[in-house]
Amino acid sequence: MGASRRAGVYIDGFNLYRRALEQRPECRWLDVRALCELLLPEFDVVLVRYFTANIKFVEGEDPASPARQRAYLRALQTLPGVTLHFGTFRSDRRWMAVSPLVLDEDGAPRTVRVRKIEEKGSDVSLAAHLVCDAMSGLVDAVFLLSNDSDFVDALRLARECAGAEIGLISPTAAPARSLLALEPDQVRHVRASALRAAQLPERIADEHGTIVRPKRWSA
């Protein structure tokens, strides 16, 4: 048999969390490399790029969340072939129109002060790395793990300009139509059984000491 095709996997960390892990805390101690190898047995997964941002404490949310994320990101950095790429986490207050729209007496939309939480920079970084890796010949196939339609052009360019095979690993049962419209060469789904099968060890040693799975994430 010939050599396996080399695959790179590009993980939209927040999308994976919201779509597949938010309601499954027992699966959040996820070994992303093991998950990719489980879902892509016919490929040689040569790199896994994980895109995220360091979260901050947000009023009204669990104050221990940032510490749990830091422990998890430390654990991911012990995995061979896995690299972490960081955007910026923002939380600020803004005035926004109420929904459904209500107009004041002067005809202006009625507004309320809201807290807006967003992550900036990770999407652009993911798209750039995916295209760059394909163009440089590091991989034969690029797999996007996200359901975000903003990555359509990155996948299209990887195929059209680099001749790479493109694949979609969907964290939902129903992938975005715009991503499916590309007619990916491969489509896989992140199922609960795969998440449970790809968990990190309870305790992991790194150069700074021992990392322990958070109790809130216990199986």
C-alpha positions in Angstrom: 0.0 0.0 0.0 1.1 3.6 -0.7 1.8 6.1 2.0 -1.2 7.6 3.8 -2.3 11.1 2.7 -1.1 13.8 5.1 -3.9 15.7 6.8 -4.0 18.9 8.7 -6.9 19.7 11.0 -7.9 23.2 11.8 -10.1 23.5 14.9 -12.3 26.5 15.7 -12.2 26.0 19.5 -15.1 28.2 20.4 -17.3 26.7 17.7 -16.5 23.2 18.8 -17.3 24.2 22.4 -20.6 25.8 21.6 -21.8 23.1 19.2 -20.6 19.9 20.8 -19.2 20.4 24.3 -21.2 23.1 26.1 -23.9 20.6 27.0 -21.4 17.8 27.7 -19.1 18.9 30.5 -17.9 15.3 30.9 -16.4 15.5 27.4 -14.6 18.8 27.7 -11.2 17.2 28.7 -10.9 16.4 25.0 -7.8 15.0 23.4 -8.1 16.8 20.1 -5.4 14.8 18.4 -7.0 11.5 19.4 -10.3 12.7 18.2 -8.9 13.7 14.8 -7.1 10.3 14.4 -10.3 8.5 15.4 -12.3 10.4 12.8 -9.7 10.2 10.0 -8.3 6.6 10.2 -7.2 6.6 6.5 -5.1 9.7 6.9 -1.8 10.5 8.6 -2.7 13.4 10.8 0.5 15.4 10.7 -0.7 18.5 12.4 -3.6 19.8 14.4 -4.0 23.5 14.9 -6.3 24.7 17.7 -7.6 28.3 17.5 -9.0 29.9 20.6 -8.6 32.9 23.0 -7.9 33.1 26.7 -11.2 33.8 28.3 -11.7 36.3 31.2 -14.0 36.4 34.1 -17.4 37.8 33.1 -19.8 39.1 35.7 -22.5 36.5 36.3 -20.5 33.6 34.9 -18.6 30.9 36.7 -15.4 32.6 38.1 -13.5 29.3 37.9 -14.0 29.0 34.1 -10.7 30.8 33.1 -8.7 28.5 35.4 -10.3 25.4 33.9 -9.5 26.7 30.4 -5.9 27.4 31.4 -5.5 23.9 32.7 -7.0 22.5 29.5 -4.8 24.6 27.2 -1.7 23.5 29.2 -2.8 19.9 28.6 -3.2 20.4 24.9 0.3 21.7 24.6 1.7 18.4 25.8 0.2 16.6 22.7 2.6 15.9 19.8 1.7 17.7 16.6 -0.8 20.1 18.2 -0.2 23.8 18.1 -2.3 26.5 19.8 -3.1 29.9 18.2 -4.7 32.7 20.1 -7.1 35.5 19.3 -8.4 38.1 21.7 -11.4 37.7 24.1 -13.4 40.9 24.6 -16.3 41.7 27.0 -17.7 45.2 26.9 -21.0 47.1 27.4 -22.8 48.6 24.4 -26.1 50.2 23.6 -28.2 48.1 21.2 -31.7 48.2 19.8 -34.2 46.0 21.6 -35.7 43.0 19.8 -38.4 43.0 18.5 -37.8 46.6 17.4 -39.6 49.3 19.4 -39.6 53.0 18.3 -39.6 55.9 20.7 -41.9 58.9 20.2 -39.3 60.6 18.0 -39.1 57.5 15.8 -35.7 56.3 17.0 -35.2 52.7 17.9 -35.4 52.1 21.7 -32.1 50.8 23.0 -30.8 49.0 26.1 -27.3 48.6 27.6 -26.1 45.1 27.0 -22.9 43.1 27.7 -21.4 41.9 24.5 -18.9 39.0 24.6 -16.9 38.2 21.5 -13.6 36.6 20.4 -11.6 38.4 17.7 -8.8 37.3 15.5 -9.0 33.5 15.6 -11.1 33.1 12.4 -8.6 35.1 10.3 -5.7 33.2 11.8 -7.3 29.8 11.1 -8.1 30.7 7.5 -4.6 32.0 6.9 -2.9 28.9 8.4 -5.2 26.6 6.5 -4.4 28.2 3.1 -0.7 28.6 3.9 -0.2 25.0 4.9 -2.0 23.8 1.8 0.1 26.1 -0.5 3.4 25.2 1.1 2.7 21.5 0.6 2.8 20.6 4.3 -0.4 18.6 3.9 -2.3 16.8 1.2 -5.7 17.4 2.8 -7.1 20.2 5.0 -9.9 19.5 7.4 -12.0 22.2 9.0 -13.5 21.4 12.4 -16.2 24.1 12.6 -19.7 24.9 11.4 -18.8 28.6 10.6 -19.6 29.5 7.0 -16.9 32.3 7.2 -14.3 29.6 6.2 -15.8 28.9 2.8 -13.3 30.9 0.9 -10.3 29.4 2.8 -11.4 25.9 1.9 -12.1 26.9 -1.7 -8.7 28.5 -2.1 -6.9 25.5 -0.6 -8.6 23.3 -3.3 -8.3 25.7 -6.2 -4.9 27.2 -5.7 -3.1 24.4 -3.9 -4.8 21.3 -5.2 -5.5 20.1 -1.7 -8.2 17.7 -0.7 -10.7 19.5 1.5 -12.7 18.0 4.3 -15.3 19.1 6.8 -15.5 17.8 10.4 -18.8 19.0 11.6 -19.5 19.5 15.3 -23.2 19.4 14.5 -25.5 16.9 12.9 -26.4 19.5 10.2 -23.4 21.3 8.7 -23.8 24.8 7.3 -25.2 24.7 3.8 -22.6 27.0 2.5 -19.8 24.6 3.6 -21.6 21.6 2.1 -22.1 23.6 -1.1 -18.3 23.3 -1.6 -18.9 19.6 -2.0 -16.0 18.6 0.4 -14.1 15.5 -0.5 -14.7 14.2 3.0 -17.4 15.0 5.6 -17.2 13.6 9.1 -19.3 14.3 12.2 -18.3 14.8 15.8 -20.5 12.4 17.7 -20.8 12.0 21.4 -19.4 8.5 21.3 -16.2 9.9 19.6 -15.9 12.7 22.2 -16.2 10.1 25.1 -13.6 7.9 23.4 -11.0 10.7 23.0 -10.5 12.0 26.5 -7.1 13.0 28.0 -5.7 11.2 31.0 -6.9 12.4 34.4 -3.5 13.7 35.3 -0.8 15.0 32.9 2.7 16.0 33.6 4.4 19.0 31.8 7.4 21.1 32.5 5.6 23.2 35.1 4.2 20.3 37.1 1.0 18.2 37.0 -2.2 19.1 35.3 -5.4 17.6 36.8 -8.7 17.2 35.0 -11.2 19.8 36.5 -13.8 18.2 38.8 -16.6 20.0 37.0 -15.5 18.0 33.9 -15.4 14.6 35.5 -17.1 11.8 33.6 
